[in-house]
Amino acid sequence: MAKLGTTLTPSEEDIKATEKFVCELYVPNTSLTTVKELRWLLFRKKQAQSERLPPTRGALLQAVLRAHYQAIVWDNDVVANPDIPSPENYGWEKSDNRWFPVMTRLLPAPEAIIQLVKCGCTKQCASNRCQCRRNGLPCTDLCSCCDEEDEPCQNVFNDVVDDDEECDDE
């Protein structure tokens, strides 16, 4: 991890070292080396809630990219006119002339699991009281809120569209 910011992109070795470090934070002296294994262990053994689980590998990768970019910036703090790359390929995306962190480029859970999660909301899912919204998931047809045609669901994650999906309705 000490090499973060010394190259244009973090190496796979740096990413794996960070992943192992996260495993050690959650389970000291563990033989686990991936956050996927760690998440499964914690979920299986402790039935941990999603907010208590370590980040997914996709989310961890974005955090590593942001840390790498920050290290690049800090490493050039004494350079008169540093050649700093755009943050775009380092866990950030630009929207409305502002930079926002990319939390992950992957789904938060396998599609089959996402389809099983459902909320029992009777209103519009406009707050974090909605289980789906709180977990960063769109509401599905299994959710009670989807039964209300006159009051459409306002879960902000319903607008997330999978890039691999194409609409045949057009």
N, C-alpha and C positions, 0 to 999 in steps of 0.2 A: 504493500500500500504506500510505501515511502516514495515510489516512483510516480505517483499520481501527479500530473501536471508537467512532467518532464518530457513527454512525447506528445505528438499531435492527438493521438487517441489512446485510451487506456488499453493495455494488453489483456489478453484473456487470462494470463497469469495474475494480473492485478485484480481482475474481477473475481476470479476464483479465491484469491486470498481474502478479499473483502467478504465474500460469501462464507468462507470458513470462519472468519472473525465474527460475523453475525451469529453463526451457529454456536460459537463459544460463549457469546454474550447471553444467549438464552439457556444453554445447557453446558456449563463449564466442564472441561475435560471430555467432551464428546468426541466420538469417532465420526460423527456426521460431517459431511463436507458441502452439502447443498441445502439451500433454503427450502427446496421442494420436500426433501426428506424431513427436515426440521418441522415444517408446517404440518406434515402428515403425522409425525410423532406427537407433537403437541395437541393436535386435534384429536387424535385417536386415544391418547393416554389421559388427557386432561379435559377433553371436550371444550377446549378453549374457544371463546367467542372470537369472531373474525377480527375485531379491533385489538385483540390481545395477541394475535399471531404475528410472527415476523412478516416482513414484506414478501411479496411474490418475487420471483427472479426478475420478472419484467419491471416491477417497481424498484427493486434494488439496482438494476442496471441503470435506470434513469437517474437515481440518486448518485450513483458512482459517476455518471457522466457529468452531473452538475458539480460534484466535488472536484472532478478532474478539471473542469473549466475554471472553477474558482482558484484552483492551484496554479493554473496557467496565468491567470490575471495577477495573482499575488507574486508569482515568480518573476513577473515583468514589472514590478512596482517601482524599480529604480531605473528602468530603461526610459530614455527621453521620449521617444516616439515608438512605443511597442507595437508590434504587429500581432494584435490579438484577433483570433478568429471569431466569427459570428457565434453567438450562443446557440444558434439554431440546431446544430448537430450535437449539442451537449445537454440534452434534457430540458430544453426550453423551446417554446413556440410563441410566435408573435401574433397578437390579435388586437385590433384597434390601436395600433402603434404602441402597445405595451407587451412586455415579455411575461409569460406565465410558465410555471414549471409543468412539465409533462409528468404525470404521476405514473403512467404505464402506457405501453402501446399494445398491451395484450388484454384479453378479457380477464376480469377478476377471479373467475372460476370457470371450470369446464362448462360448456353450453348445457349439458344435461343437468348439472347442479343448478345453474341459473334458472332453468325451467321449473325446478322443484321448489325454489324459494318463492313464497307468496306472502303478501301482507293481508291483514284483515281489516284494512281501512274502510270506513264507510263514507269518508269525505274525499277530498281531492288529492291527497298525498302531498300537500304543499309544505309540510314541515318534516323534521327528522324523526317525528313519532312514527312515520311510515318505515317499516322494517326494510323494505326494498331500497328506499331512498337512503336510509342510514348506512346501508352496506354498499352504496354506490351501484346498485343494480336497477335496471328498468322494471317496471311493473309488468306482469305477464297476464295472460288470459286466466290464469289460476287465481289471480288477486280479486278480492271483493270489489275494489274500486273500479275495475274494468266492467262491472255490471251496470254502472251508472252512465247512461247515455246523455242525460241532460247536464251532468256535471263532469266533464272529462277530467281524467287524472292529470295532475300537474307535476308529477315526478320529473325533475329536470333530466334524469338519466334515461327517460323514454326517448329523448331526441338523439341518443347515441346510435349511430348506424354502423354496422359492421361493413368495412370496406370490401369484403369479399362477397357480400350479398348484393344482388342486383334485383331491382324491382321489375317484374314482368307486366305491371299494370300500365306502363306508359306506351 
